[in-house]
């Protein structure tokens, strides 16, 4: 038996015996964005998702759609990737009911001198400043000595280590996915944050529960707004001042984001973050970015890229609604449908991904991009650290009832010149639709 529930969830029930059955809707994630894995020396390990900022057709109110930002850079964990047979291997997978459009990928390696760390200027930016995706280097980082939520609870231990233990996100609104009652966290520091060397920035680890398009539309109807986080500072005079209003949030599954704070009031020893979004803050700190001429950046050549159908990595849900995926356990089929249209032929697609030209690799549920980059770097110098950044340019689109053109692959995003259009036509030869 195949069913489509009123909220758009497709579900199949197999081997039902004749008779009466009570069927309960399966709770599962229909969409978010593609998921990234990296070879860590043993297997393909889950990293996070990406290109959620490039979502197409998401409404914020009738006829108004969130503009996609078709670019996201991902700072890989310290132990990833490990080389194998002279190559670094990454996979961009689609385990959900979406279409993915990838224009280009690039892998960068950064060698950092002793004592230096880096973070990316990345987040889902709702208001200015826009996220640039550029690296920010720092030597000094300050953790809060105390963090208090708006109910007076001390949540310091949850917010001083990136360990998957998050601060409670506030009272969750049962009507709308990803929405909570207004809640706040107050960060207290034992010495003023202003007047230090470098540019102050918030460095935050966490993840967000994304609302679907129909949820956003329903919330608009009910006048129940989603207010992205705002950060304020309290200086020596005791007054709270807004530093960044609705600055944004970590754009999906667990990741690290940063936000330039701008000028801080004199004597700032407290920061406050408030929102109505279901955000799970894991670690919060203030760091001070500086220029670092000694850091060495190298681009690693994309040697091979293939599009393949490898099945659906198993989704796992941990404490604090923290998602992850297990690539070692994949199902060949799932209750997902294809958007109707033409997809990229399975096989080699390197030509589509080497430059940002509008010629895109298009794939859907249970499919993946297998990426191999050269691993010809010399060993890192003693005391130095090496970090890798995947730079991706592309979009994704789900089949939500209120997503614009959510039933079809077309219209294709991006702009293509004549050469890119010919390349696109040569590769886009696979018709898919429905189950």
HELIX and SHEET records of a PDB file:
HELIX    1   1 UNK A   52  UNK A   54  5                                   3    
HELIX    2   2 UNK A  157  UNK A  159  5                                   3    
HELIX    3   3 UNK A  213  UNK A  222  1                                  10    
HELIX    4   4 UNK A  319  UNK A  321  5                                   3    
HELIX    5   5 UNK A  350  UNK A  353  1                                   4    
HELIX    6   6 UNK A  418  UNK A  427  1                                  10    
SHEET    1   A 2 UNK A   2  UNK A   4  0                                        
SHEET    2   A 2 UNK A  10  UNK A  12 -1                                        
SHEET    1   B 6 UNK A  44  UNK A  49  0                                        
SHEET    2   B 6 UNK A  35  UNK A  39 -1                                        
SHEET    3   B 6 UNK A  87  UNK A  94 -1                                        
SHEET    4   B 6 UNK A 367  UNK A 374 -1                                        
SHEET    5   B 6 UNK A 302  UNK A 309 -1                                        
SHEET    6   B 6 UNK A 347  UNK A 348 -1                                        
SHEET    1   C 2 UNK A  59  UNK A  61  0                                        
SHEET    2   C 2 UNK A  64  UNK A  65 -1                                        
SHEET    1   D 4 UNK A  72  UNK A  75  0                                        
SHEET    2   D 4 UNK A 385  UNK A 398 -1                                        
SHEET    3   D 4 UNK A  98  UNK A 112 -1                                        
SHEET    4   D 4 UNK A 296  UNK A 300 -1                                        
SHEET    1   E 4 UNK A  72  UNK A  75  0                                        
SHEET    2   E 4 UNK A 385  UNK A 398 -1                                        
SHEET    3   E 4 UNK A  98  UNK A 112 -1                                        
SHEET    4   E 4 UNK A 361  UNK A 363 -1                                        
SHEET    1   F 5 UNK A 117  UNK A 120  0                                        
SHEET    2   F 5 UNK A 135  UNK A 143 -1                                        
SHEET    3   F 5 UNK A 279  UNK A 290 -1                                        
SHEET    4   F 5 UNK A 199  UNK A 208 -1                                        
SHEET    5   F 5 UNK A 255  UNK A 260 -1                                        
SHEET    1   G 5 UNK A 146  UNK A 149  0                                        
SHEET    2   G 5 UNK A 179  UNK A 188 -1                                        
SHEET    3   G 5 UNK A 270  UNK A 277 -1                                        
SHEET    4   G 5 UNK A 229  UNK A 234 -1                                        
SHEET    5   G 5 UNK A 240  UNK A 248 -1                                        
SHEET    1   H 2 UNK A 312  UNK A 318  0                                        
SHEET    2   H 2 UNK A 322  UNK A 331 -1                                        
SHEET    1   I 2 UNK A 338  UNK A 344  0                                        
SHEET    2   I 2 UNK A 428  UNK A 434 -1                                        
END                                                                             
